[in-house]
Amino acid sequence: MTENQPIKQDELPETEKPHSAGEKHEERGESIMCTSVKFSNQDMNLLVCELSLVIEELNGLEKEKTSKSKGLNFRWCEIITAQNSSEKDTQNQMLTLHYMEKQKNKSLRVKSVTLKVTGDNFDSILSSIQDQCQKVPNRPKKLFVLINPIGGNRKGVEIYEKKIAPIFALANCETTVKISERAKHALEIGETQDFTGYDGIICVSGDGLYQELLEGYLKQLQKAHGVDINDPKAKIVKPNIPFCLIPAGSSNGTVRYTNDGVIDLETSALRVLRGEIHSLNIVTVHEPGKIIGVCGLAFGIGLITDLLKHSDERRWMKKARYVYSIAAVLLKRRRMYDAQVDYILDEDESEGAHSAQDGAVQPRKEWTEFNPDGKRYACTAFLVSRMVNLGNKTIVDPYSNSGALILDTGCSNFGFFKYTRTMLGQSPAGEIANLHIKDKAVGLRIKILRDEAVSSEKDKTVGLKEEDAKQADEEETGNRGDSEGVSELDNVAKTEKSESSKSVETVEPGEGGGEVEQIEEDSKTDPAKGSGGKSEAGKKRNRKAEAAAARDSELEHYIYLDGEIKRVDGLEFECRLHSSFVPMFGCVASELVDAKSE
C-alpha cells in the first residue's frame, strides 16, 4: 500500500454546488447527514449522501449561479473507510477518510484526507460513513486467501503480507489465509474446503493456481448437486462466490483481461473492495469418461505445447528461455500431426446459447467437421474469449458468450508471428495462409490419428529411448551440473549427433596399414564387408529417426492449459465452453465500453 499523501486545497477537483441535508441531487442521491469541517484552514461542508460522500466549500451557496465550488465527490465504492484520528490531535476532533484514486495509467492507489470536524455530531458522522462503506454492493466482509509461496520470484507470502493484507485490514475484511504446500494442493483445497460464509476467494498467484483451485471447487460443487462433471454434456452448476487474482505469477493473463490491461498488486486488491463483478467464460476439457482440466484463457495442442515444453525444460535460463525456445522450435522442422477436428459455433449469441441458471452449454447446431483438404495440423487451440477488432487494434473480450478456434495447418513462421501480434493487441492480422480462425466457438472435439502399425513401433521405442536418454543425461550432468537439466529426448538426439559426426581416425603407415589394405582387398572379393561403413551410418540414421519419432509420439500426449503444459494418457479430447460462468472481481476494458456505446 502506498503512503498516504495529503491533498492540497488548490488541487481539489470542482463539483456541482452544495445541497443541504435532506435535499436530493441526481448524482449524489438523497442527503443523509451533514456537518461542518475544516480542511487546509478553510471551512467546508461534509455531506453524507445516499450515493456519494461530498466535501465542498461552506460558502458555496453564497456564490453566484455561474460559479462552481471546489470540493471532493466520492462514490461509496471508492471510499474504503473512515477512522477517528483524534489521537494525533487531542485538542480537536479529527476524521481521516481512506479512498481509492484512479491514476493516469488506469491503476488504483490508496489515498487519504484528514478533516477537522467542527460540528457537534462527530460520532454520528463517523458511524454514518462507516455504515455506508459496509453497504457497498458486493464488497466482501470475509475472504478466503490462497497463496502460491513460489510465485512472484518466491515472494508470494511477502507480497501478500506487505502489499495486500493491509488493504483488506483497512476495509475491515476478515481473512482466512492458506499457503499452497505442494503440487496439486490447490486442487485438493478446492475439493475439500468449506467455502460457506465467504464473500470472495483470492488467489495470490498466476493463472495456474487459480485454475487448479477453480477445478477443485467445481468438482466439489457438482458433487454436492449430483452432477457428473466428467460428462461434457452435463449441466454444470455455476459457482456463486466471486474470485480475484492478485498477480504474483509468471502468467497473469486473467488479471490483464479483467483489469483493463493493468497488472498491478494494489489495483487488484482495490478491485475487490469496489465490489464490481463480471462473469468470465471457462472451458472444461475432457477425455472420454473424465474431466482433465478447466481453463479460463486457452486450450491447445501441437506447436503451443512444443514451445512451452521446450521452455519448461530450460528454466535455468530464466526469462531468456522464452525467446530461445521460440527460436529453437520455429527454426527447425515443425511437428505435424493427423487429427479429426469437429467444432460447434454459436451463430447468434444474442439469443443466448447457454442456460442462465446452470451455465451448461446448449448448442443449437450439431458438430461440424473441419476438413482442410487432407492437410496435417501444426497447432489446434481454443481461445476462451473472443478477439474484438477495433480497427487499429484488437482487444480480448473475456465476457463474451463464445470463444475462437485457431486451426494451424502449416502457416509460415511470419504468419505465426503476425497472428501472435494480433493476440497481443496489435493491428488485425487479416488473412493468413493455412491459418484458419473460427469465431463464436462453443465446442471443440479433436482426435489425434495414428497409423496403427507406426503407432505400435513408436510406442515400443519410447521406453527404450527414454532409458537411453536417462543414461545420456546422467553423463551430461556429471560434466555440467544439475542446473542445466536438458530434456531426456534432446539428450538422445545430441548423443546420436555426436556419435555420427565423429571423424575417422587417420592411420599412419606402419601402424595398422596392413589391416586397412586387407579390408580394401576383402571388399573387392566380398562386397558385404566393403559396405560395412555405410551400413553403420545407416543404422545411426535410423536411430536418429527413431528418436525423433519417439519424441513426437511423446509430445502428442501434452496439452496446454492457461500457460501450463500437462501430460495426459489419451489422444482424444472434447472441450465445452461455459459462458458467463465464473464471477470475478474486476472491470470492463474502457475500449470495450467505448466500442459498445458506439
N, C-alpha and C positions, 0 to 999 in steps of 0.2 A: 504494500500500500504506500502511495506517495505521501510525502509530508504535507500537512495542511498549509495552504497558502492563503492568508487573508486577502480579501478583495478590497481595493480602494474605492472610495465613494465615486470618483470620476470615471471608474471603469464599469459601473453598473449599467446593464442594458436598459433601454427605455421600455416602459409598459404603458398600457392604457391608464386613464385617470382612475383614481381610487374610488371604491364604493364602500359605504358604511355597512356595519354589521346588519344582517338581515336582508340586504339588498342583493338581487340576483344579477349575475353577469354571465354572458354567453360562454366565455372561456373559463371562468372561474367556478361557476355554479353558485349555489346559494351560500351566502356568508354565514359561518357558524359562530365565530368569536373573533374579537379583535382586541388589541392592546397597543399602547404606545411604547416605542423602543428608541434607543439612541444608538446610532451607528456612525462611526467616524465623526463623532461630535456633532451629529445632525439628528434632529428629531424626526422620527419616521413612524409609520403605521405598520403593524404586523397583523395581517388578516388570515385567519384560518377559514378557508372556503371548502365547499363540497368537493371540488375538482382540483384545487391547487392551493398552494401557500404563497401569499403575496407580501412582499416588503416594498413599501412605497413612501414617498415623501409625505410628511404630515400636513404640509400646506398645499397639497395637490389640489384640493377642492377650491382653493382661493385663486388658482391660476386661470388664465384666460382659456377659453374653449379651444383655441387653436394650438395651445401648448400641450406638451406631454411631460409627464413627471418621470424621473429616474427611479428605477427600482428593480426588484427581482420577482419573477413569477415562475414558480416551480410546479410542475405536475407532481402528484403524490408518488408516482412510480420513480421519480428522480430523487426524492428525499429518502435518505437511509434511516435517520433517526434524529432526535433532539435530546440534548443532555444538559443537565444542570451543571454549569461550570463556575458556580459562585465561590467554590473553594479557592479559586485562583484570585478572586477579588471579594473578600469577605464584607466589604463595605457596600457592595451593590449586588443586585440580582442579575446574574449573567447566564445567557442562554446560547448554546452552541448548536448550530444546525450542520449536520453532515449530509452531503448530497453528492450526486454524480454529475460530471460535466463532460460533454462530448467534445473531443479535440478535432483539429482540422484533418487529422489522418483517420478519423472515424473511431478511434479508440475512446474508451471511457476512463475517467480518473476520479478518484475520491477527492473532494474539496470540502472546506468548512468555512463558516462565517459565524462570528461571535457577536451577539447583540446584548446591550444593556437594557433590561426591561424596566421601564419607569412607571408602568401601570401597576395597579394593586391586585392583579389577577395572575401572578406568575405561575403558581401551581396549576391553575386551570388551563392556562395556555400550554404549558409543558405537557400535561396529561392529554390535552386535546390533540396536539401534534403527534404524540406517540401512538395514540389510538388510531389516527388516520393512517399512519405508516403501517400498522398491523392490518388495516383493511384493504391494502393494495391487492387487487385481484391476482391470484396465483403466486403471491410472494410466499415462499416456504417458511415454515416455522421449525421443521425438523428435517434434517438431511442425512442421508447415508453416503459416506465418502469412501471410495476405494482408491488406493494409491499404488501406482507401479513404482517400486523403490529404485529400479534401474532406469527409469525414464528421466529425461532432462539431464543426460550425462551423469546418471546415478545420483541425482539430487532431487528425486521426486518428493521425498518426505520433507526435505528442507524447503522446497518450493511451496509446498502446502502450508507448512508451519509459519513461514515468514511472509508469504505473499497473500495467501488465500484465507487462512483461518482468521486473521484479524478483521477481514471484511465481513465474514459471516458472524463473528462475535459482535461487531458493531451493530449489526442488524438484529441482534438477539436471536440468532438461529441456533437451535440445538443440533449438535452433530454427533454422529456415530462414525468413527474412523477405523477402517481396516486396511491392512497392508498386504498386497499380494506376495506370497512366500515362495511360489514355485510355478512351474508350467501347468497350465490348466486350472490353477487355483481360482481364477476369476469365474471360470465355468462352474466349478463346484459351489462357489459362493452364490452365484445366480440361481442354482438349482435348489439350494438348501436354506438360504437366508430368508427370514420372515420380514417382509417389507411393509407389513401392516403399520399404518400410522405415519409413514414417511411421506413428505411432500415433494421430495426430489432425490434423485440418485446421481451423485457426482463422481466422475472418473478423472483422476489426476493422472493422465496417461496420453498415449497416442490412440490411433483408431483401433489397434489390435485388441487391447484390453477391454475397450468399450464393447466391441462386437462379441467378444468372448463372454462378458458379463451378461449382455443382452440375450445371447443364445441360451445361456443357463436359465435366465429369468423367464424367457418364453417357454422353455421346457417345463418349468415349474407351473407356470400359468395354465398351459394346455392340459397338464396332468390333473390340475385341480378342477378343470371344467370338462374333463373326459374327452378331450380332443386328441387325436393321433397326429402329432406333429411330424411323424415320419411319412405321412401321406401328403404328397404335394398338392392334392386336390382338397385337402381339409380346410374348413373354415376356421382359420386361426384367430383366437381371441386377442384383441389389442391390449397392450399394457396401458394402465391409466395413471402411472407415475411418470412425470417428465424426467428426462435425462439431461445432463450437461457434461461437456468435456472441457477440462482445464488443460490446455495444450502443453503437455510435458513429454512428448514422444518425437520420434523421427518422422512419423507420418501423422499429420494433423489436418487431413483433407476435410473431415466432418466439421471441424471448427471453422475452417476457411469458408465453407459454403453456407454455414448457418450464422456467421458473424460478419457478413458483408465484406468478406475478404480479409478481416483483421484476425491475426493470430497473436493473441496477447493475453497474458495470465489475468491481469486485473480486469480487463474488459469482459472476459468470460465469466468471472465471478460476479461482476456487477449485472450482467445479463440475467443471472439467476434472480437477483433482488428486484429487477424491473418487472419480473413476472410475465414477460412476453413469451408465449409458447406457440410453436408451429409444429405440425406433424410431418415427419420425414417418411420417405419410402424405404422399404427394405426388400431384399431378395433372399428367399430361402433356397438353399442348394441341396439337392437330394441325389443320392444314388438309389438304385432300385431297393425299396424297402426301408430306407433310413435317411435321416437328415444328416448332412455332413458339415453344414455351416450356415451362418447368417451374415450377410454383408450389406453395408449401407452406402458403399461407394461403387465397387465394381467386382465382377467375377470374370476370370479369364483363364484360358489355357493356350499353350503354344509359345509364341515369341515373348510374351509378357512374363511367363513363368521362367523361361530360359534366362532372361535378363536378371530377374530377382534372385534366382538360384545362383547364378554366376557371381552376383554381387554379395549374396549372403555368405558364400564360401570364402570371401575375402574381406571379412570385417576388420582384419588387422590393418587394412588400408584406410579405414575410417571413411570420411566423406568422399575421398578420391576414388573409392571403389565404384561409385555410380558411373562416373564418366568413363572409367576404364572398362567396366562391364559392357556399357553401351557400345563402345568402340570394338571390343573383343568379339561380341556376339554378332553385331551387324556387319562386320568386315569379313566374316567367314561364311561358309555355306550355311544358309538358314535351314533349320529343321522343319520339314514339311510333313504333314500327316493327312491321311484319308479320314473323312468323317461324314456322317449323316447328320445334317442340321435341319431342325424344324423350329418354327417360331410362331408366336401369336402377336398380332398388333392390335392396339386399341384404336380403332379407326375414328371414334368420336368420343373424346374424353368428356365433352360437356354432358353427355348422358350418364356418366358415372359407371365405370366398368367394375366397381368394387362395392361391396356391402359396407355401408356406413356403420353398421353395428359391430361386425366382427372382422372387417378388413380382409375377408377372403377374396381371392381372385375370382371374378365372374366373366370369363372371356366370352365375347359374342361370336367369335369365329373358331373354326376348327384349326388344328395345326396346319401350317403351310410349309412345305418342304422347300429348302433353298438348294437350288441346283446350279452351281456355277460352271456348267458345261464340262463336268468331269474334272475340274481343277482341284488340286490339293490345297490344304489350308496351311498358312503360316501362323495365324492367330485368330482366336474367337473370343470376343469379350462382350459382356453385358453390363452397360453402364446403368446404375440405379436411377440416375437423374437425367433429364433432358438437357441438351445444349441449345440455348436460345440465341438466335442470330440477331444482333443489334445493329447490323450494318457494317460498322467499322471494327467490331469485336464480337466475341462470343462470351456467354456467361452461363454458368451452371444454375439451373433452377431445381433445388433439392425438394421443392414442394409440389412438383408436377405430378400428374396422375400416371405417368409412364416413364420408361427409360429409353435407351437406344442400344442397338446391336452394332458391333463392329466386326465385320467378316473380312479377313485379310486372306486373299488367295494368291499372294505373291507380289504385293506392291513394292515399288523400289524403296531404297533407303531414303531418298529425297521425299517421296510421298509419305513415308512413315513420320519423318521429322516435321513435315508440313502439317499433318493432322495433329501431331503432338502439340505443336504451337497453338493450334486452334483450341485444343482442350485446356491449354494454359491461359486462354483469354485473348489470343491474338486474332487477327482478321480471319474470317471464314476461309477454309481451305478450298472449297469448290470441289469439282470432280477430280478424283484421283484414281488412276488406272489400277484395277484389281483390288480396290478397297471399297467395300460395299457397306453403306450405312442404312440401317433400318430404324427409322424413328417411331416413336409411340409403341415401343415394345413392352409387352407384359409377360411374355413367356419364352423360354428357350429350352430346346432339347438337343443334346449333342451326344453322339456315339462315335468313339474312335474306332475306325475299321482297320483290321489287320488281316493280312493273308494268313490263313491257319498254319500253313507249313512254315512260312517265315516267322510267325509269332512263336511257334514251338522252338525253332532254332534260337531265336532271340532270348527267350526265357531260359533256355539251357545255358546260354553263355553268360547271363547276368551274374549268377552266383560265382562262376569261375573268374570273371573279370573283376568282381569286387574283391575276391581273395588276392588276385594279383595286384590290384590297386592298393590294397591294405599293406601288402609287403613293400611295395614301392614307396608308399607314403612313409612307412617306418624308416626306410633307408634315407629318404629325403630329410625327415625330421631329425635324424641323428646328425646331419650336417648343418641344417639351417635353424633348428629350434622349432618348438611347437607353435610359435606365434604366426608362422606362415602357412597355416593349415590349408593346403590346396585340396580341391575335391579329389575323391578317390579315382574317379574315372579319368580325370585330367592326368593323374599320375601314370595311369596305364598308357595313355597316348604319348606322354612325354618319354616314358621308358622305351616304348617301341620306336619312337622317332630317334632317340639317342642310339639305340642298337642299329637301326637301319642306316644311320648316317656315319657309322664308324668307317674310317678309311682302311683299306687293306694294307697290311704291313709290307714294306719293301724288303725283299730277301736279297742279301748281298751274295755275290759269287763265293762259293766255297762254304756257305752256311745254309745248307739245305737245298742248294740249287739243283742237285741231282733229283731230289724229290719232286721239285717243280717240273723238271724235264720229264720225269716218269709220268706225272699226271697228264702233261700235254701229250705224251706218247700214248697213254691209255685212252685219252679222249679220241684219238684217231681211230682206235680199234673198237672202243666201247662208248658210243655217244651218251649213254646214261651218265657215265662218270663226268664227261665233259660238261654236261648241263647241270652239274651239282650246284654251282654258284647261283644260276638263275632260279633253280628250284627253291633254294633257301630264301632268296629275295622275294619270290612269290609267296612263300609261307609268311614272311613278315608282313607283306602287303595284306594278306588275308587276315592276319592277326589284327592289323590296324582297322580293317573294315569291320571285323567282328566287334572290336572295342567301340567303334563309332556306333554300330548298330545297337550294342548293349546300352550305350549311354542314351541314345534316342529312345530306346524301349523304356528305360528307367524314367526319363523326363516326361514321358506320356502320362505318368502317374502323379504329376504335380499340378495343382490348381492354384490360382491366385485369388485371394480374398482380402480386399482392402489393405493392400500394402504388405501382406504376408503371403508366404507360399506354404502349402500344406500337401503332404503326400497322402494319397488315397489308394485303395486297392483296385477299385473298378475303373472302367473306361467309358462309363455311360452316366450322364448327368441330366437332371431336369431342374430348371430354375424357374421360380414363380415370383413375380413382383407383387408386393402388397403396398398399395398407395396410402398416403396419409396415415401411417401406421404407428410410428414411434413419436410420442410427444417430446419436444426438445426445446429447452430454453435457448432463445436466440432472436434473430430478426430477419426480415426480408431485405435482400440487397437493394440499395437505393436505386440502382439502374433498372432492376426488375419492376420496382414500384413505378418509376417514370415510364417504362415501356408499356405497362398495363394501363396506366392512366391515359396514355395517348391512344 
